[in-house]
């Protein structure tokens, strides 16, 4: 089961995240993984993508969210804020 509010993110590939949030503010590749970072005035979301197998493209297996000043924020609230950010553009 996926946590409520994170269904659109967990298991998504990089293209799906870009469609949902817009362009990533950071795109880092390291040791077979990819980290996409999305920022808004409300929060910062890091999505970690790993390939489920050698033959498949990476998908989000974990996300971390925080307020711009580093304090904790609910991950689902951050996802919602980032979707609104894209819609406002």
C-alpha positions as YAML, in Angstrom:
chain: A
units: angstrom
residues:
- id: 1
  name: UNK
  ca: [0.00, 0.00, 0.00]
- id: 2
  name: UNK
  ca: [1.09, 3.54, -0.74]
- id: 3
  name: UNK
  ca: [0.65, 6.32, 1.79]
- id: 4
  name: UNK
  ca: [-2.40, 8.51, 1.16]
- id: 5
  name: UNK
  ca: [-1.60, 11.56, -0.94]
- id: 6
  name: UNK
  ca: [1.55, 10.04, -2.41]
- id: 7
  name: UNK
  ca: [-0.08, 7.74, -4.98]
- id: 8
  name: UNK
  ca: [0.81, 10.01, -7.90]
- id: 9
  name: UNK
  ca: [4.47, 10.13, -6.91]
- id: 10
  name: UNK
  ca: [5.57, 6.75, -5.54]
- id: 11
  name: UNK
  ca: [6.24, 4.39, -8.45]
- id: 12
  name: UNK
  ca: [6.30, 7.24, -11.01]
- id: 13
  name: UNK
  ca: [9.13, 7.72, -13.50]
- id: 14
  name: UNK
  ca: [10.95, 11.02, -14.17]
- id: 15
  name: UNK
  ca: [8.63, 11.95, -17.07]
- id: 16
  name: UNK
  ca: [5.55, 11.52, -14.88]
- id: 17
  name: UNK
  ca: [7.06, 13.72, -12.16]
- id: 18
  name: UNK
  ca: [7.87, 16.44, -14.69]
- id: 19
  name: UNK
  ca: [4.31, 16.26, -16.02]
- id: 20
  name: UNK
  ca: [2.97, 16.56, -12.47]
- id: 21
  name: UNK
  ca: [5.28, 19.25, -11.04]
- id: 22
  name: UNK
  ca: [7.03, 20.90, -14.00]
- id: 23
  name: UNK
  ca: [10.78, 20.92, -14.52]
- id: 24
  name: UNK
  ca: [12.94, 19.72, -11.66]
- id: 25
  name: UNK
  ca: [15.03, 22.31, -9.84]
- id: 26
  name: UNK
  ca: [17.82, 19.72, -9.49]
- id: 27
  name: UNK
  ca: [18.48, 16.48, -11.34]
- id: 28
  name: UNK
  ca: [21.31, 14.48, -9.79]
- id: 29
  name: UNK
  ca: [22.52, 11.07, -10.96]
- id: 30
  name: UNK
  ca: [24.62, 9.01, -8.57]
- id: 31
  name: UNK
  ca: [25.55, 5.32, -8.50]
- id: 32
  name: UNK
  ca: [22.58, 3.94, -10.46]
- id: 33
  name: UNK
  ca: [20.06, 6.26, -8.82]
- id: 34
  name: UNK
  ca: [18.53, 9.60, -9.68]
- id: 35
  name: UNK
  ca: [17.37, 12.35, -7.33]
- id: 36
  name: UNK
  ca: [14.94, 14.94, -8.62]
- id: 37
  name: UNK
  ca: [14.33, 18.00, -6.46]
- id: 38
  name: UNK
  ca: [11.29, 20.24, -6.78]
- id: 39
  name: UNK
  ca: [10.94, 23.52, -4.85]
- id: 40
  name: UNK
  ca: [8.11, 25.88, -4.04]
- id: 41
  name: UNK
  ca: [7.79, 28.71, -1.50]
- id: 42
  name: UNK
  ca: [6.10, 26.14, 0.79]
- id: 43
  name: UNK
  ca: [8.43, 23.15, 0.55]
- id: 44
  name: UNK
  ca: [11.27, 21.22, -1.04]
- id: 45
  name: UNK
  ca: [10.64, 17.66, -2.27]
- id: 46
  name: UNK
  ca: [13.40, 15.17, -3.09]
- id: 47
  name: UNK
  ca: [12.26, 12.16, -5.12]
- id: 48
  name: UNK
  ca: [14.66, 9.20, -5.27]
- id: 49
  name: UNK
  ca: [14.36, 7.01, -8.34]
- id: 50
  name: UNK
  ca: [15.86, 3.54, -8.60]
- id: 51
  name: UNK
  ca: [15.44, 0.96, -11.37]
- id: 52
  name: UNK
  ca: [13.22, -1.93, -10.20]
- id: 53
  name: UNK
  ca: [15.39, -4.21, -12.38]
- id: 54
  name: UNK
  ca: [18.29, -3.79, -14.79]
- id: 55
  name: UNK
  ca: [15.97, -3.68, -17.79]
- id: 56
  name: UNK
  ca: [13.47, -1.09, -16.53]
- id: 57
  name: UNK
  ca: [13.64, 2.66, -16.11]
- id: 58
  name: UNK
  ca: [13.99, 4.14, -12.63]
- id: 59
  name: UNK
  ca: [10.88, 4.90, -10.59]
- id: 60
  name: UNK
  ca: [10.33, 6.77, -7.33]
- id: 61
  name: UNK
  ca: [10.85, 4.48, -4.37]
- id: 62
  name: UNK
  ca: [11.25, 7.15, -1.66]
- id: 63
  name: UNK
  ca: [10.49, 10.84, -1.20]
- id: 64
  name: UNK
  ca: [11.63, 13.32, 1.41]
- id: 65
  name: UNK
  ca: [9.99, 16.70, 2.07]
- id: 66
  name: UNK
  ca: [10.90, 19.72, 4.16]
- id: 67
  name: UNK
  ca: [10.10, 23.38, 4.45]
- id: 68
  name: UNK
  ca: [12.60, 25.75, 2.77]
- id: 69
  name: UNK
  ca: [14.14, 26.46, 6.20]
- id: 70
  name: UNK
  ca: [14.67, 22.72, 6.81]
- id: 71
  name: UNK
  ca: [11.80, 22.06, 9.23]
- id: 72
  name: UNK
  ca: [9.67, 18.96, 8.66]
- id: 73
  name: UNK
  ca: [6.54, 19.06, 6.52]
- id: 74
  name: UNK
  ca: [4.04, 16.37, 5.64]
- id: 75
  name: UNK
  ca: [5.06, 14.76, 2.34]
- id: 76
  name: UNK
  ca: [1.50, 14.69, 0.94]
- id: 77
  name: UNK
  ca: [1.07, 18.40, 1.74]
- id: 78
  name: UNK
  ca: [4.27, 19.16, -0.13]
- id: 79
  name: UNK
  ca: [3.10, 17.15, -3.16]
- id: 80
  name: UNK
  ca: [-0.15, 19.13, -3.18]
- id: 81
  name: UNK
  ca: [1.74, 22.44, -2.92]
- id: 82
  name: UNK
  ca: [3.99, 21.50, -5.84]
- id: 83
  name: UNK
  ca: [1.01, 20.54, -8.01]
- id: 84
  name: UNK
  ca: [-0.57, 23.93, -7.24]
- id: 85
  name: UNK
  ca: [2.76, 25.62, -8.09]
- id: 86
  name: UNK
  ca: [2.71, 24.08, -11.56]
- id: 87
  name: UNK
  ca: [-0.95, 24.94, -12.13]
- id: 88
  name: UNK
  ca: [-0.26, 28.59, -11.21]
- id: 89
  name: UNK
  ca: [2.45, 28.95, -13.85]
...
